[in-house]
Amino acid sequence: MQISMFTLMKKLILILISIISMYSVSAQKYTDTYIKDANKVALSWLNDINNKEYEDAYNLLSKEVKVRYQKEIWTSLINDLMLEFGDLGSRNVEQKYFQSEIEGMEDGFYVFIEFNSQYEKTTKHTEFLLLKQNDKFKWEISDYNYSFKAKE
């Protein structure tokens, strides 16, 4: 009886490990999908601001950002910023990753994306986007930040 109980326990442990492995693979698949979908939204948003489609870009901002900036003020600020940067030459993804918790923010689905960008009037230009999935499962821009050196 001892041997059959031991065999049964081994089988149960193997089944448990298999189930955990399946969930882990499934979670990674969803994380990759989240990153891919958020990246598409990020590139669309950046394309909108680079092509002066500011109203479309504004519509992709999170409600938290929209509360801080009225459309007219945000449009003016982003237009001034794009004039300072100049025309876009190229943009490449440097890194992107998913997180479900960010200090100081509510739990949710977040994707960070960092781009190396080449603008006409800047050097060493990096753009940072934080996207958050809203309650309708749509990705929105929660933060846009950048660093660069002005060309002399």
N, C-alpha and C positions, 0 to 999 in steps of 0.2 A: 504494500500500500504506500510506503514511503517513496518508492521509486516513481510510481505513477503520479503522486502529488508533486514531486520534484519536476517531473516532465511537464505536468500541467502548468506549473509556475513559470517554467522556461518559455513555454508557448505563449502564455499571457504577457510576459515581459516583451517577447519579440513582437507580438501584436501591438502592444502599447508603443514600442519604439517606432514601428511602422506607421502608426497613426500620427504620432508627433512629427515624424519626418514628412509625411504628406502635408500637414498643416504648415510646416516651415517652408516647404517648396511653394505651396499655394500663396503664402504671405509674401514671399519674395517676388512671385509673379505679379501680384497686385501692386507691390511697391514699384516695380519696374514700369508697370502701366501708369501709375500715378505720375512718375517722373517724366515719362514720355508725353503724356497728355499735358502736363503743366509746361513742359518745354515748348510745345506747340503754341500754347497761349502766350508764353513769354516772348517768343519770336514774333508772333503776330502783333503783340502790343508794341514791341520795339520797332517793328516795321511801320506801324501806325505813327509813332512819334517821329520817326525819321522821314516820313512822307507827309508830315503836317496834317495827318488825319486825327487831330486832337480830340474831336468829339468821340470818335470810335475808341480811342485810347482811354478816354475818361470813363466810358461805359464799362471797361474791363477792370476798373479800380474797385477795391473792396468797399463795402458800405462804411467801414471805419475811416477810410481815407476820404471818401466823399463827404463825410460829416465835417472833417477838418478843412476841406477846400471846396468852395463853390466852383462850379464848372468854369466860369469866366476867369476867376483868379488862377485856377490850376492851368488853364489853357495858356494864359499869359506867361506864367512862370515857366512852363515846359517849352514854350516857343522861344523865350529868352535863352534858356539853357541850350536848345538846339542851335541857335545862332552862335552861341559861344563855342560849341563843339565844332561846328562846320559840317560839311557833308560826310556821310559815312563811307569809308572805303571798304572795310571788311569787319566781320565779327565771328569769333569762334568760341565755343563753349570750353571753358577751362575746367569747371567741375559742376556737378549737380548731385543733390542728395535729398532724401526724404527724412522728415522727422514728424513725430506725432505730439511732441511736447517742446515748447519754447518758453524759457523763463520770462515771466511777465505777460504772457499771452494765454488765452484759453486753449485747452487741449483741442486738437484737430489734426487735419492732414495738411502738412506744410512741405513745400519743395523750395530749396535754395538753389539758385543757378548763378554762376559767375561766368562772365564773358570777358574775353580779351577783345577790345574793339580798336579799330583804327579810324580815327576821325581826322578831318582835314586840318583842324587847328589845335590838335592835342597830341601828346605822346604818352606812352605808358598808361593808356586808358583802360580802366577796368570798370565794368558795370555789374552791379549786384541786384538780383531780383529775388524777392520773397513772395511766393504765391501761396494762397490758402484756398482750400476747397470750401465753398459755401454750403449752406443747408440744402441747396438744390443740386449738389454734386458738380457744380461748375467751378473752374479755377479762376481766381481773381488775383489781381496785383495788390499785395498788402504793403510792399515797400520797394522803392527804387533808390539805389544809392550808387555812387560812382567815385572813382579817384582818377586823377590824371595830372599831367604836367602840361602847361601851355607851351606851344611852340614859340620860339623866339625869332 
